[in-house]
């Protein structure tokens, strides 16, 4: 099948949805802006930043003078641990129910001017260790069904503070996208007798055309069904349901992949590349959607970046995509080649 010249649909086995790919449209001339943005030089410490060590947060609490990673309960949480347990259902048309939970913020570093790809490997490993500790703490609670770890990077992605940080939103119910991945992986296991993402990774590594970079324990690739122009998927090579199952060597390897991927992204358009990145893993035992059989779930990381052609040209979900189905022009194969061809020395350190 010709995947580089003609319109076609690609199936996403993790979500059960399709994406329309129109590679021929990418041959049309582009007359939009492609200039490089001015670099923003941030200070190592910002006295006005509510995430810097020793500063007062918006909620009135003062940060400790932390020297490594630091986590705290979000002062303006989207989910609250205490709320009246109420529900409504009017003829199956007006349906709502209370949802409780907990939201936390994790500062990667006391340095205001750093990002993950410009941090040292030991510093990134410390972030991963804190992810694992927070995940295990939340898993021990009987009122939490899932904890979504995610990083919004850049103002373009709605990030209100450039200080390097991520969030964890822990909810009493499993979020829709994670529940859908649970169902698809469980169904695949039942019908094929094997893990969906183990099989997919083996197939992609055999083909090689969508692989970006890999090390002994992890592989980063542009998924065959990618929606965003430079969307990537990071997969552990060993079948693991959650981050807490990683060995020390795998934690170090994940830190290596995060640094290499972040550097490649930044080098692509010579900018602090915006994205939403998050970890999908097996829901907790308290959840009905956990699918916990120890074999179906394969944890993974998603990168969803909006940039299309330069640091200032982004992709929007509009028109056909909002009304019919998602669509992309740049093929996953060409996107992977562009990222693969980037150097792993950060352009700002060159």
C-alpha positions as CSV (number, residue, x, y, z in Angstrom):
1,X,0.0,0.0,0.0
2,X,1.3,3.5,-0.9
3,X,1.4,5.4,2.4
4,X,3.4,8.4,1.1
5,X,1.3,9.8,-1.8
6,X,-2.4,9.0,-1.4
7,X,-5.1,9.7,1.2
8,X,-5.7,6.8,3.6
9,X,-7.0,6.0,7.1
10,X,-4.8,4.6,9.8
11,X,-6.1,2.7,12.8
12,X,-5.1,3.4,16.3
13,X,-5.3,0.0,18.2
14,X,-4.9,1.8,21.6
15,X,-8.0,3.9,21.2
16,X,-10.0,2.0,18.6
17,X,-10.2,5.2,16.5
18,X,-9.1,6.2,13.0
19,X,-7.0,9.1,11.7
20,X,-7.2,10.5,8.1
21,X,-3.7,10.9,6.6
22,X,-3.4,13.2,3.5
23,X,0.3,13.1,2.6
24,X,-0.2,14.7,-0.8
25,X,-1.3,18.0,0.8
26,X,2.2,18.4,2.3
27,X,3.5,19.0,-1.3
28,X,1.6,22.2,-1.6
29,X,3.7,25.4,-1.3
30,X,3.9,27.0,2.2
31,X,3.8,30.8,2.3
32,X,3.4,31.1,6.1
33,X,6.0,32.3,8.6
34,X,8.9,30.1,9.4
35,X,11.2,32.5,11.2
36,X,13.0,31.5,14.4
37,X,11.7,33.1,17.6
38,X,13.7,35.3,19.9
39,X,15.3,33.2,22.6
40,X,13.9,33.9,26.1
41,X,16.8,34.0,28.7
42,X,15.3,33.2,32.1
43,X,17.1,33.8,35.4
44,X,18.2,30.9,37.5
45,X,16.1,32.3,40.3
46,X,13.0,34.5,39.9
47,X,11.8,36.3,43.0
48,X,8.3,36.6,41.5
49,X,8.0,32.9,40.6
50,X,5.6,31.0,43.0
51,X,7.5,27.7,42.2
52,X,11.1,28.9,43.0
53,X,12.6,27.9,46.4
54,X,11.7,30.0,49.3
55,X,9.0,32.0,47.5
56,X,5.4,32.4,48.5
57,X,2.9,30.6,46.4
58,X,-0.4,32.0,45.2
59,X,-2.3,30.2,47.9
60,X,-0.2,31.9,50.6
61,X,2.1,29.0,51.6
62,X,5.9,29.4,51.4
63,X,8.1,26.9,49.5
64,X,11.0,25.4,51.4
65,X,14.5,26.2,50.2
66,X,14.5,23.0,48.2
67,X,17.7,21.9,46.4
68,X,16.4,19.0,44.3
69,X,12.8,18.0,43.4
70,X,9.8,19.3,45.3
71,X,6.1,18.3,45.4
72,X,3.1,19.9,47.0
73,X,-0.7,19.8,46.8
74,X,-1.9,22.2,44.1
75,X,-3.2,25.4,45.6
76,X,-5.9,25.5,42.9
77,X,-6.7,21.9,42.4
78,X,-9.0,20.7,39.6
79,X,-10.1,17.8,41.9
80,X,-10.8,18.0,45.7
81,X,-10.6,15.2,48.2
82,X,-13.8,16.2,49.9
83,X,-17.0,16.8,48.1
84,X,-20.7,15.8,48.7
85,X,-21.4,12.4,47.0
86,X,-24.2,13.5,44.7
87,X,-25.5,12.5,41.3
88,X,-28.3,13.3,38.9
89,X,-29.9,11.5,36.0
90,X,-32.9,13.0,34.2
91,X,-34.1,10.5,31.6
92,X,-30.5,9.5,30.8
93,X,-30.1,12.9,29.1
94,X,-28.9,15.1,32.0
95,X,-26.4,13.0,33.8
96,X,-23.7,14.1,36.3
97,X,-22.0,12.7,39.4
98,X,-19.5,14.0,42.0
99,X,-15.9,13.2,41.4
100,X,-13.2,13.5,44.1
101,X,-9.5,13.4,43.9
102,X,-6.2,15.1,44.5
103,X,-3.9,17.3,42.4
104,X,-0.2,17.7,43.0
105,X,2.6,19.8,41.5
106,X,6.1,18.4,41.1
107,X,9.0,20.9,40.6
108,X,11.8,19.2,38.6
109,X,14.6,21.6,39.8
110,X,15.2,24.7,42.0
111,X,16.6,26.3,38.8
112,X,14.0,28.5,37.2
113,X,15.8,28.5,33.8
114,X,16.1,24.8,33.2
115,X,14.0,22.3,31.2
116,X,14.2,18.5,31.2
117,X,16.5,18.2,28.2
118,X,18.9,20.7,29.7
119,X,19.0,18.9,33.1
120,X,21.6,16.3,34.0
121,X,20.8,12.6,33.9
122,X,21.0,12.3,37.6
123,X,18.5,15.2,38.0
124,X,16.1,13.6,35.6
125,X,16.4,10.3,37.4
126,X,15.4,12.2,40.6
127,X,12.3,13.4,38.9
128,X,11.5,9.8,37.8
129,X,12.0,8.5,41.3
130,X,9.6,11.1,42.7
131,X,7.0,10.1,40.0
132,X,7.3,6.5,41.3
133,X,7.0,7.5,44.9
134,X,4.0,9.7,44.3
135,X,2.4,6.9,42.1
136,X,2.9,4.3,44.8
137,X,1.6,6.6,47.6
138,X,-1.6,7.3,45.6
139,X,-2.0,3.6,44.7
140,X,-2.2,2.8,48.4
141,X,-5.4,4.9,48.8
142,X,-8.8,3.3,48.4
143,X,-10.4,6.5,47.2
144,X,-8.1,6.9,44.1
145,X,-8.6,4.8,40.9
146,X,-6.0,6.5,38.7
147,X,-3.2,9.1,38.8
148,X,-2.3,10.9,35.6
149,X,1.2,12.2,35.5
150,X,1.6,14.9,32.8
151,X,3.8,17.9,31.8
152,X,2.5,20.9,29.9
153,X,5.5,22.6,28.5
154,X,5.3,26.1,27.0
155,X,2.8,28.9,27.1
156,X,1.4,27.5,23.8
157,X,0.2,24.5,25.8
158,X,-1.4,26.6,28.5
159,X,1.5,26.4,30.9
160,X,1.3,29.5,33.1
161,X,4.8,29.3,34.6
162,X,8.1,28.4,32.9
163,X,9.7,27.0,36.0
164,X,10.3,23.3,35.2
165,X,7.4,21.3,36.7
166,X,4.7,18.8,36.0
167,X,1.4,17.8,37.6
168,X,-0.4,14.7,38.9
169,X,-4.2,14.6,38.8
170,X,-5.4,11.6,40.9
171,X,-9.1,10.8,40.5
172,X,-11.7,8.6,42.0
173,X,-12.7,7.2,38.6
174,X,-10.5,6.2,35.6
175,X,-10.3,8.9,33.0
176,X,-11.9,8.2,29.6
177,X,-8.8,7.8,27.5
178,X,-7.1,5.5,30.0
179,X,-10.2,3.4,30.4
180,X,-10.4,3.1,26.6
181,X,-6.7,2.0,26.4
182,X,-7.5,-0.6,29.2
183,X,-10.3,-2.0,27.1
184,X,-8.3,-2.1,23.9
185,X,-5.3,-3.8,25.5
186,X,-7.5,-6.3,27.3
187,X,-9.4,-7.2,24.2
188,X,-6.2,-7.6,22.2
189,X,-4.8,-9.9,24.9
190,X,-8.0,-12.0,24.8
191,X,-8.0,-12.3,21.0
192,X,-4.2,-12.7,20.3
193,X,-2.9,-14.2,23.6
194,X,-0.2,-11.5,23.7
195,X,0.5,-7.9,24.7
196,X,-0.7,-5.3,22.1
197,X,2.3,-2.9,22.7
198,X,4.9,-5.7,22.9
199,X,3.7,-6.9,19.5
200,X,3.6,-3.4,18.1
201,X,7.1,-2.5,19.4
202,X,8.5,-5.6,17.8
203,X,6.9,-4.8,14.5
204,X,8.1,-1.2,14.5
205,X,11.7,-2.2,15.5
206,X,11.7,-4.7,12.6
207,X,10.6,-2.0,10.1
208,X,12.7,0.8,11.6
209,X,11.1,3.6,9.5
210,X,9.3,5.3,12.4
211,X,11.9,4.7,15.1
212,X,13.5,7.9,16.4
213,X,16.0,6.7,19.0
214,X,16.4,3.9,21.5
215,X,18.6,2.5,24.2
216,X,18.9,-0.8,26.0
217,X,15.5,-0.5,27.8
218,X,13.4,2.1,25.9
219,X,12.4,3.0,22.4
220,X,11.0,6.3,21.1
221,X,9.0,6.3,17.9
222,X,6.3,8.2,15.9
223,X,3.3,5.9,16.1
224,X,1.8,4.7,12.8
225,X,-1.5,6.3,13.9
226,X,0.0,9.6,15.1
227,X,-2.4,12.6,15.0
228,X,-0.1,15.5,15.9
229,X,2.7,16.4,13.4
230,X,5.5,15.3,15.7
231,X,3.6,13.1,18.2
232,X,5.8,10.4,19.7
233,X,5.3,7.3,21.8
234,X,8.0,6.1,24.3
235,X,7.8,2.3,25.1
236,X,9.7,0.1,27.6
237,X,11.2,-2.9,25.8
238,X,10.4,-5.1,28.8
239,X,6.7,-5.7,29.4
240,X,5.8,-3.6,32.5
241,X,2.4,-2.4,33.6
242,X,3.5,0.7,35.5
243,X,6.5,2.8,36.3
244,X,6.9,1.2,39.8
245,X,8.0,-2.0,38.1
246,X,11.0,-0.4,36.5
247,X,14.5,-1.6,37.6
248,X,17.1,1.0,38.5
249,X,18.7,0.4,35.1
250,X,15.4,1.1,33.4
251,X,14.9,4.3,35.4
252,X,18.3,5.5,34.2
253,X,17.4,4.5,30.7
254,X,14.1,6.4,30.8
255,X,16.0,9.5,32.0
256,X,18.3,9.1,29.0
257,X,15.4,8.8,26.6
258,X,13.6,11.8,28.1
259,X,16.7,13.9,27.7
260,X,17.5,12.8,24.2
261,X,13.9,13.2,23.0
262,X,13.6,16.7,24.6
263,X,16.8,17.7,22.9
264,X,15.7,16.5,19.5
265,X,12.4,18.4,19.9
266,X,14.2,21.6,20.8
267,X,16.7,21.2,18.0
268,X,14.0,20.7,15.4
269,X,12.9,24.3,15.3
270,X,15.6,25.7,17.6
271,X,13.1,26.6,20.3
272,X,11.8,25.4,23.7
273,X,9.5,22.9,22.0
274,X,6.0,23.0,23.5
275,X,4.2,19.8,24.2
276,X,1.9,17.9,26.5
277,X,3.6,14.7,27.8
278,X,2.1,12.1,30.0
279,X,2.4,8.6,31.3
280,X,-0.3,6.0,30.7
281,X,-0.2,3.0,33.0
282,X,-2.4,0.3,34.6
283,X,-5.1,1.8,36.8
284,X,-5.2,1.0,40.4
285,X,-7.0,-2.1,42.0
286,X,-9.8,0.1,43.3
287,X,-10.9,0.7,39.7
288,X,-13.4,-1.4,37.8
289,X,-11.6,-0.4,34.6
290,X,-8.2,-1.6,35.8
291,X,-8.0,-4.7,33.6
292,X,-5.5,-5.9,36.1
293,X,-4.4,-9.3,35.0
294,X,-0.6,-8.5,35.0
295,X,-0.4,-9.2,31.3
296,X,-2.6,-6.7,29.3
297,X,-1.3,-3.3,30.3
298,X,2.0,-2.0,28.9
299,X,2.9,1.4,30.3
300,X,4.0,4.1,27.9
301,X,4.6,7.8,27.5
302,X,2.8,10.0,25.0
303,X,4.2,13.3,23.6
304,X,1.6,15.6,21.9
305,X,3.4,18.7,20.5
306,X,1.4,21.3,18.5
307,X,4.2,22.7,16.2
308,X,3.8,22.0,12.5
309,X,6.4,23.8,10.3
310,X,8.4,26.1,12.6
311,X,8.5,27.5,16.1
312,X,5.7,29.9,15.3
313,X,3.4,27.7,13.0
314,X,1.2,25.3,14.9
315,X,-1.4,22.7,14.1
316,X,-5.0,23.4,15.2
317,X,-7.8,20.9,15.5
318,X,-10.4,22.7,13.3
319,X,-13.0,22.2,10.7
320,X,-13.1,18.6,9.5
321,X,-11.2,17.4,12.6
322,X,-13.7,18.9,15.0
323,X,-16.7,17.8,13.0
324,X,-15.7,14.5,11.5
325,X,-12.3,12.8,12.4
326,X,-8.7,13.7,13.1
327,X,-6.5,14.4,10.1
328,X,-2.8,15.0,9.4
329,X,-0.6,15.9,6.3
330,X,2.9,15.1,7.5
331,X,3.2,11.4,7.5
332,X,4.5,9.6,10.7
333,X,7.4,8.3,8.6
334,X,8.6,11.8,7.5
335,X,8.1,13.2,11.0
336,X,10.2,10.3,12.4
337,X,12.9,11.0,9.9
338,X,13.0,14.7,10.8
339,X,13.4,14.0,14.5
340,X,15.8,11.1,13.9
341,X,18.1,13.5,11.9
342,X,18.4,16.0,14.8
343,X,21.5,15.9,16.8
344,X,21.5,15.1,20.5
345,X,23.6,18.0,21.6
346,X,21.2,20.8,22.6
347,X,21.4,23.8,20.1
348,X,21.7,26.2,23.1
349,X,24.8,24.4,24.3
350,X,26.5,24.1,20.9
